[in-house]
Amino acid sequence: MIRTKSKDELLRQILEGVVQETSITMTGKGSIIRGLASPIAGEISKAYESLSDAITNSFLPTASGFFLDLYGESFCLVRGRPKIAKVSAEDRVIKFYVSNGTLASVLPHPTNTTLGQLPDGTQITGTNGVIFVVEGDHNFPASTKEVWVTASASGTGTTNNIGPGTLSSTSIGSQVSVTNVSSINTGTDLESDDDFRFRISRWVRTSAGKNEVSVTMAVLGAPGIADVIKQPYFAGAGSFRLILIPTGNRVPLESIRQIASVLSTITSEGTFFELS
């Protein structure tokens, strides 16, 4: 690393040099020579800072911010962006239900008497103020008492992740109850410099061989995944199965989709994999 010099330090050195090399002795405040040397010292000091920043950000252990993003792009890696916490109906996490009668008696389908319908855009509020919004109309048999829904948080980031039983009220009124039977933790924040730097360093060491470590990293980078168990050759040569261990009771469907997408880019052509 380069040692930077402040404007005052550079100005002092310039004036000392002028005194030593010329007959000029008046270098105090208000002198012409100080007036000329001061802006020069300022520009040199800025050049030192720019050079220091350039050198610092040229190395992975010390690069940060925009420069770290450029470093990652050289390996086709992008900093993780904030994501919205989301669950699908297949995850069976958010449930609308009634204790008595049928759900369709409160939420009838507008055109089909054999069905009920939970409308798109229904809001669900948690005890902590977090809001989830139902995505799409959800039709269900008229005889049922409950329906599982697809919903996403109204904002991005980990502040919208919630524990089980947090969702408690809904915009359709008090006749229908709502809850989340397990935690929702698929919301993520912008990936920090330290986390992104670590991911780049691991990728550099493992991407050439596309080995087990890179596969494991791809899986553990998805939200809601605590660990993974790999079963190689489960369907013959060139195949492997990954058993995903969730942080909660169930692996989020969005995480499975994300993992499958990443694995398709880092595994060799002809490799077959299965997620379970």
C-alpha positions, 0 to 999 in steps of 0.5 A: 500500500502507498502512504498518502500525504496530507496537503499540509505535509506536502505544502511544508515540504514544497516550501522547505524545498523552495527555501533550500533551492532558491533565495526566497525566504518569505514563505509565511501566510500571505506570501506569494510563494505560499499562495502558489504552492498551496493549490499545487499541494492540494492537487498532489494530495488528491492524487495520492488519495486516488492512487491509494484507493486504486491500489487498495481496490485492486486486491480482493481482500481490500476491495470494497463497494463499486470496485468489489462489484467490478471484481466479482463481474470479472468472474461473472458473479453479481452481488446479491440484491435485496429480495422480497420474502415470499411463499407459495401455496405449495409451501403450505405456510400461509393459511386462511380458514374459518372455525365454523361453517365453510370458507366459501360462505364468507368468500363466495366465487363470483360466478361458480357456486361450487367454488369459493375465491380468495381475491388477489391483493388481499392484505395480511398484517402481522403482529409486528406490522409486517404486511404480506399481499396475496398474489392471484385469485385463489379458488377452492372447493365450496365445502372446504374450511381452509385455503393455502395461498401464495403471498409476498411481503410488501417490502424487501429485506430481512426486516420482512422475515417473520416467525411462525404465527406472526400473521394475524389479521386480514383486509377481508375482515374478522370473519376469516382467520389467517396465520402462518404455520411456520417461519418465512425467511426468504427475504434478503438484504443487499449482500455485504462486502464481506459476504460477497468477498468471501463468495468471490474467494471461494468461487475463484478456488472452486469454479475451475473444477466445478466441484462439490464445494461450488455446488454446496455454495450454490445451495447454501446461498439460497434463503431458508437453507441450513445445510445440504446432503449430497448423494452422488451417482444416485442415477448412475454416472454423471448424476447426483441428488441434493437433500436440502435441509431447511432452516424451518419446517419446509424448503421454500419453493422459491429457494428450490427454483433459485438453486436449480437455476444456479446449478444449471449454470455451474454443472457440466453439460450432461450432468443430471441432478435432483433436489429433494 
